[in-house]
Amino acid sequence: MWSRNHSCSIHPGGPGLFGISFANPAVLHGLWAATLPTLIHLLNRRRTVTVSFSNVALLQTLQQDRMRRVRIKQWVLLAVRTLLIALLVMAFARPTIRDASFERGHGETAAVVLVDRSLSMRQTTEARSLMDHAKDRAISALEQLDGRDEVVLVAFDTQIDGFVASPVDRLRLSVPGLEATYLSTDPVPALDGARRWLRESKALNRELYVVSDFARSGWKEVEAYDGFDGSTVFLLKVPDAATTNVAVRSIRPSGALLSVGEPTQLVAEVENLGAERVTSLPVQVFVEDQRIGQRVIQLDPGERRRVTFRYTPDRGGARAIRVEIPDDDFAEDNARSTVIHIPVAIRVVVVGDDQDRYYVEEGLASGSGVQVTSIQASELGGLNEAEVDVLVLCSLRTLGRGTLNAIRRVVSRGAGLLLLMGDGLDVRLYNERVLPALCPAQVTGIEGSRGRTRFTSLDADHDGHPVLDDLLGADLTGPRFYLNYAVSAMSPSRVVAVYKNGMPALLEHRLERGRALLLTSHTDLEWSDQAVTGFFAPFVHRAVRYLATGGYGRDDVTVGQRVTRPVQGGRDRDAVVQSPIGPSETVWAQQLGDRLHWVIERAHMPGIWQIYSGERVSDRFAAQIDPRESDSDPIDDEILKGLFPGSDVVFVEADADLSAVVAGYRHGAELWRYVLAAALIFLAIELSLMSGETRERDPGSGRNAS
């Protein structure tokens, strides 16, 4: 089954009389010029005038014989000139013939065969992967070409290997070696290359073959290509993907506050992308390859469900977590891994004057699992960033450029920052330097009064953040804020808590690998009573634990990305990178900015990647597949057709005979050389006839000249 979609009503290579078609059919309008000899003959025709003369019978007989020969010659000359013009016009129209017995049956062809090798092609149907079906279609496309054609075979996902023409026999042998990758679908680089390559070709037939599942997720954002004018685009479909597919969408801790020995929950999201109800589906979760739980669920078509598992960390550090379900028709989305960081003892450095640090130090001392170091602002320059998990800045009035850069460097490399704004700040300095560098915002003034006669409090309706979750309940005395800075958050900072007067109270900002929290008030009792309420100690503990833990998925990347990981301690200049499956590779530290990094050019498969430095695991991260690849719904044919304006778009179904389809759209062997040769023969005949007529008209010219 195949369908035709044209951008014009008449295909230029459509079959004509005896299988003859024309590559430049518009030139055929020039056939009207073949009537010119007839028109000229009619315009120059004279009426016969009878002149009285002596009756000489012999002269009359001779004249009649001569005129009969002249008229025959004139009619022959008229026919020759008409055919000469017609043949010249037809030669410029480039006639072709589709006949396998004539030369090779088709004209010179330039063809690009694009084969989708993205992750979605790993889905199975009819006990075979879509990639296996695609390879069959690619071989079928190459069988339509021969050794005299220009052919390029390119496999694509988000990347391509390049456009280099090769002998078609060699390309056929290379097709079985094509394999589907774990990368997502992006046909744009392949289509760009095909357009450039076909534009440069002078071949009579220019053809583009695209073999793909044409999944909507990969094709819907492709813009129209206007560079395929005059080309025929064959869109070769593979069988529809099977409908049984359940995907693991995510795995994460239920909260951002993780610590050794404290129970938490891991939450997995599972979605049924198939058309049938799934029953008795076991969902398992593993920590460091040790199974810690299993749930059996049921899912209706299109349903997405969260599955929770109880988990109590037994030790800290970077922990690999994986959730799995049984294999189905798309096994690649049946597992998902991530790396979470569980702090052991949080190293907190509190910076500020003694009176500004006091309540923060007391609040942190009331709990366990925290190591507190107190320093003055002047000591920040000598800070060892490897020994800091969280920085707490307590109302620092001024910050030099060097100190500010040191703080930003520590946070961007993974530490947390809690910034408390107190009395006597240089507002201009904060607006111009400090806040843009650490937590984008603008201070517009101070709200409240110092007499502690008026106050505001935190809005309990905005306590969904992990630091504030259930902390503003009725069992705790909420703090009163007598003074606070009026702050306007700027993107990409976000407000996570507000006062009841509507002003931002707590802002959060992601700074590369670290995070910052900005509290727009202070612990000084002239500013608030938070330090002497039951709110403050839990708040400051949650804040430092949240900042030290880092965000969920901080170490997750998408398959295919270039990965840069900072060198963690040590002085090793090389490391071994172990992929989830397959051989390891050696990488060398590269100076990026002011720090050494391990650089992995492409994380080509999903799972946990580990970096070994000095014979120990120094770093690890998780690579995730693009979740859009699980959606196998094809894009609408009309949308695909619109991507190639000015060209003939032919949809070839999976069970269609490609040879018959291509034959109906391809120009045959070119005849213009033969037509031009015939025109030259008729030109020689015309010149010969004209030469004879001239001699008859003036038979004595030669003797007179002598």
Buried (B, 14 or more C-beta within 10 A) or exposed (E): EBBEBEBEEEBBBEBBEEEBBBBEBEBBEBEEEBEEBEEEBEEEEEEEEEEEEEEEEEEEEEEEEEEEEEEEBEEEBBBBBBBBBBBBBBBBBBBBBBBEEBBBBBBBBBBBBBBBBBBBBBBBBEEEBBBBBBBBBBBBBBEBBBEEBBBBBBBBBBBBEEBEBEEBEEBBEEBEEBEBBBBBBBBBBBBBBBBEBBEEBEBBBBBBBBBBBBBBBBBEEBEEBEBBBEBBBBBBBBBBBBBBBBBBBBBBBBBBBBBBEEEBEBBBBBBBBBEEEBEEBEBBBBBEEEEBBEBEBEBEEEBEBEBEBEBEBEEBBBBBBBBBBEEBBBBBBBBBBBBBBBBBBBBBBBBBBEEBBBBBBBBBEEBEBBEBEBBEBEEBEEBEBEEBBBBBBBBBBEBBEEBBBBBBBBBBBBBBBBBBBBBEBBBEBBBEBBBEBBBBBBBEEBBBEEEBEEBBBBBBEBBEBBBBBEBBEEEBEBBBBBBBBBBEBBEEBEBBBBBBBEBBBBBBBBBEBBBBBBBBBBBBEEBBBBBEBBBBBBBBBBBBBBBBBBBBBBBBBBBBBEBEBBBBEEEBEEBEBBBBEEEEEEBEBEEEEEBBBBBBEBBBBBBBBBBBBEEEEBBBBBBBBBBBBBBBEBBEBEBBBBBBBBBBBBBBBBEBEBEEBBBBBBBBBBBBEEBBEBBBBBBEBBEEBEEEEEEEEEEEEEEEEE
